[in-house]
Amino acid sequence: MTQELTITRTDIQSVLASPLRLEALRNFVPDMAWPDTDFDPLTALASSLFNAPIALVTLLDDRDQWFKSALGTNQSQAPAQTSFCAHVIEAADDGVLVVSDALKDSRFSSQPFVTGEPYLRFYAGAPIVIDGHAVGTVCVFDVKPRDEVDQGAIRQLEHVSRVAASLLRLKHDSRQSALKEAEISREEQRHEMALDAANIGSWLWNIKTGEVSCNGAMTRMFGMEPASSLQAKDIFAAIHPDDRLAALSRLRSAMAKGEEYDGLFRIAGSGRWVLGRGRVHERDSAGRPTAFLGINVDVTEEQTSNQRTRLLLRELNHRVKNTLAMLQSLARQTLRTTSDPKQFMTAFAGRLQAISEAHGLLSDHEWGAIRLSALLNKQLAPHVRDYEEQVEIHKDEILLGPDQAVGLGLVLHELATNAAKYGALTNADGKIIVTARKVDEDGMEVLRMTWTEVGGPVVSEPERKGFGSILIERSLDKVMGSSVEVQYLPAGVTALVRLPL
């Protein structure tokens, strides 16, 4: 269930400083100030459930909020008093806290991360409860407000918070138990995790013997008879034949490179979708892996109801890294060409908005193809007084993929911005004419697009290229064989775009 309560700072501080709560927190997590990669699968799962760019597993003492795992931010700590998560701790019995738009919520509207970078808007957080005390949260943030939130995602976030609590308990007990009892302890704690986490399968693979120790949720998920241990070959055989090779390849790669395993596959017997996460748990004296620990989550409901979730689960790291790299490059280049802070913010915000608009269209279309007409409208409409009168489009029906849409979106943004500042869109009589045709070049489909400005002031070629001009020429670099040529004709700027489809 969600909560909509008004909570004073005095209430929050009283709860955060509760001796019993702090005792439970410090007993179970003596190293709470240190990040722990074992929680990274949970932040990745929480992020994918909500399609949110930021996800955290947090712990709160009476003064500070510590991030055990953080996806989408480099921060590791924040003040507890101004934290969204403190409100979850205070009203833990109410379950998940959902803030649709922080800017419209009196509890958060004045907070620095809402009024300033990164301009947080949406929040959802579930309490991590240990021994009856809320000690932290599993939460997600977005920089865009949301009118509707999937109730299934909210329920799954509660499950993830229970997994986090179980993992904290497992780590605590592992620290306290003797090495000779470690194997028994892990088995007992995995069963406890299964009870707490509601259908989360856990497994430990003894690579030398091929034996897989697992809980009941795991055997049910794979359509097998209840058993405390199975053979790895039986587990692999239960994966759908179309997905088996890819799943095994990703597992072997994770073991060889010492990376986290991340797999999405179907079960052969039931056709249900399963998300698997894991990592090497033990190695021998030569560094060879001897045990592999993991969890499985049934994500069939999300797969069938939301294709975008499946795509993001497969390509999340790739997309995030590419977007961050692009934003960092844009910020650096904009700073180099803009010394005034206000001008920098205006220029950078516009370019950020252009990327955001393209990503929004792609997200609406499940990260598949989008129509060129939709991209043109998104990028040009903010710069014209009368779209129907000032934008003339002659085009074929053309679909663009993700890299094509993001790159071409930046090109259109820079052209439209320049036209609004210096060109045809500086007056009501000016006009943009876009001609886009799909042509066949030696068996390859290519977009040939011409941008022509008419009715504006007389144009002369600039003495030197600014970052905007450089960005126009380089925004399509990720698409092999593409090019953009800008011509500064006296009658108006003309741009010629070649883009393989």
Secondary structure as GFF3:
##gff-version 3
##sequence-region A 1 501
A	DSSP	beta_strand	2	3	.	.	.	ID=ss1
A	DSSP	alpha_helix	9	16	.	.	.	ID=ss2
A	DSSP	alpha_helix	19	28	.	.	.	ID=ss3
A	DSSP	three_ten_helix	37	39	.	.	.	ID=ss4
A	DSSP	alpha_helix	40	50	.	.	.	ID=ss5
A	DSSP	beta_strand	54	60	.	.	.	ID=ss6
A	DSSP	beta_strand	64	71	.	.	.	ID=ss7
A	DSSP	beta_strand	77	79	.	.	.	ID=ss8
A	DSSP	alpha_helix	84	90	.	.	.	ID=ss9
A	DSSP	three_ten_helix	92	94	.	.	.	ID=ss10
A	DSSP	beta_strand	96	99	.	.	.	ID=ss11
A	DSSP	three_ten_helix	102	104	.	.	.	ID=ss12
A	DSSP	alpha_helix	112	115	.	.	.	ID=ss13
A	DSSP	beta_strand	122	130	.	.	.	ID=ss14
A	DSSP	beta_strand	133	142	.	.	.	ID=ss15
A	DSSP	alpha_helix	151	176	.	.	.	ID=ss16
A	DSSP	three_ten_helix	179	181	.	.	.	ID=ss17
A	DSSP	alpha_helix	182	197	.	.	.	ID=ss18
A	DSSP	beta_strand	200	206	.	.	.	ID=ss19
A	DSSP	beta_strand	211	214	.	.	.	ID=ss20
A	DSSP	alpha_helix	216	221	.	.	.	ID=ss21
A	DSSP	beta_strand	229	231	.	.	.	ID=ss22
A	DSSP	alpha_helix	232	237	.	.	.	ID=ss23
A	DSSP	alpha_helix	241	257	.	.	.	ID=ss24
A	DSSP	beta_strand	261	266	.	.	.	ID=ss25
A	DSSP	beta_strand	273	283	.	.	.	ID=ss26
A	DSSP	beta_strand	289	298	.	.	.	ID=ss27
A	DSSP	alpha_helix	300	305	.	.	.	ID=ss28
A	DSSP	alpha_helix	307	337	.	.	.	ID=ss29
A	DSSP	alpha_helix	341	364	.	.	.	ID=ss30
A	DSSP	beta_strand	370	371	.	.	.	ID=ss31
A	DSSP	alpha_helix	372	380	.	.	.	ID=ss32
A	DSSP	three_ten_helix	381	383	.	.	.	ID=ss33
A	DSSP	alpha_helix	387	390	.	.	.	ID=ss34
A	DSSP	beta_strand	391	395	.	.	.	ID=ss35
A	DSSP	beta_strand	399	400	.	.	.	ID=ss36
A	DSSP	alpha_helix	402	421	.	.	.	ID=ss37
A	DSSP	three_ten_helix	424	426	.	.	.	ID=ss38
A	DSSP	beta_strand	431	441	.	.	.	ID=ss39
A	DSSP	beta_strand	444	454	.	.	.	ID=ss40
A	DSSP	alpha_helix	467	474	.	.	.	ID=ss41
A	DSSP	beta_strand	483	489	.	.	.	ID=ss42
A	DSSP	beta_strand	492	500	.	.	.	ID=ss43
###
